[in-house]
Structure formats: structure tokens, C-alpha cells
Amino acid sequence: MVDSRQSGGQNDEDYNTNTKLYNPYKDLQLPMQQLYKLPTSPEFLFQEESVALRRSWGENLTYYTGSGYLSGAIFGAGKGFIEGVKASEQGDTLKLKINRILNASGHSGRKIGNRIGVIGLMYAGIESGIVELRDTDDVINSVLAGLGTGALFKAAKGVRSAAVGGAIGGLVVGAAVAGKQVVKRYIPI
């Protein structure tokens, strides 16, 4: 097949200088800021949501579950890495050592990540329910949610384990809230 540019007697240099590319935005004469007017403040579907100074229950659920799973998976992968290194034997090849480390990291990462993700899911649901019942948002809600989450998470092992789990959950959340207040007060961010 013959190239149409060469058959007409024009070479490549003449062809490139004689043609002009089409610009679809040439006649608009609008700056880019006016072409796309994007909002600079958060948008809300309902007016009541704009008044609230906290995340919605769905945002809390997503945040606590996702951050819990991610942090648990990272911690579990580190723990699995150490277990994999300890499990390697003297005569193992490099490929076998890497396989042990990856298997142990994946197993521990999934296990701990799922466990902490479920704890985050339960905490977010209980906290949102308590906020809805009490119609206030304060430290008591967080501590009660920690108590309920710990008790619910350990409820399958019996009443004593549920009580201990609830106490530990309440103490952990209380310490986290107190630590957050200390950081807000003494560390300028």
C-alpha cells in the first residue's frame, strides 16, 4: 500500500508544516476555573448532617473497621515475619526460607487483622447506638462502647471472660480518650 503523503509528491517535512491540529477549546475563551466550578467546602445530602460536629455512623463504621483491619494486618505480618524467621532451619534454601516467612506473615496478618477489624466494627456500632440513645456525644459514650465491645467480643467464653473483656475494653478506650485529650492540650498540631 502506498502512503498518500508520498504519492502526492510531498515529503514529511512539507506535510507537517502545512497541517494544523484541531483544538476543540479554541473558541471557548474561558479560564479553567470558570469551566469547572468545584465546591471548596464539604457537601451534605441532608442539612442536619452539616450541623453535626462528628462523623456519621456509616463513616465511623468504615473508619474503625478499616483502620482496625489495616493496623492488625500490619502488626500480624510483622509477628508472622518473626515467626517465619524463627521457624527456618539450618539446611533450608533461600527459596524455602522466603516461603516460610511469607506463609507465616500472611497467616498471622489475616488472623489478627480480621480480629481487630471485627472489634472495630462492634465498637463503631455500639458507639453509634449509644450516641443515638443518649443524644449527646461525650467521653462516656466512648467508654461505654469500649465496655460493651470487650464484653461482646469475649461473651462466647463465658460470663467471667465477658466481664474481664468489658473491663479491659473500657480501660483501653478510657486511656485512648485521655491520651487524645493530653495530646490536644500539650502538643500543638
HELIX and SHEET records of a PDB file:
HELIX    1   1 SER A    4  SER A    7  1                                   4    
HELIX    2   2 ASP A   12  ASN A   18  1                                   7    
HELIX    3   3 MET A   32  LEU A   35  1                                   4    
HELIX    4   4 GLN A   47  VAL A   51  1                                   5    
HELIX    5   5 TRP A   57  ALA A   87  1                                  31    
HELIX    6   6 LEU A   94  ARG A  134  1                                  41    
HELIX    7   7 VAL A  139  PHE A  153  1                                  15    
HELIX    8   8 ALA A  155  LYS A  157  5                                   3    
HELIX    9   9 VAL A  159  TYR A  186  1                                  28    
END                                                                             
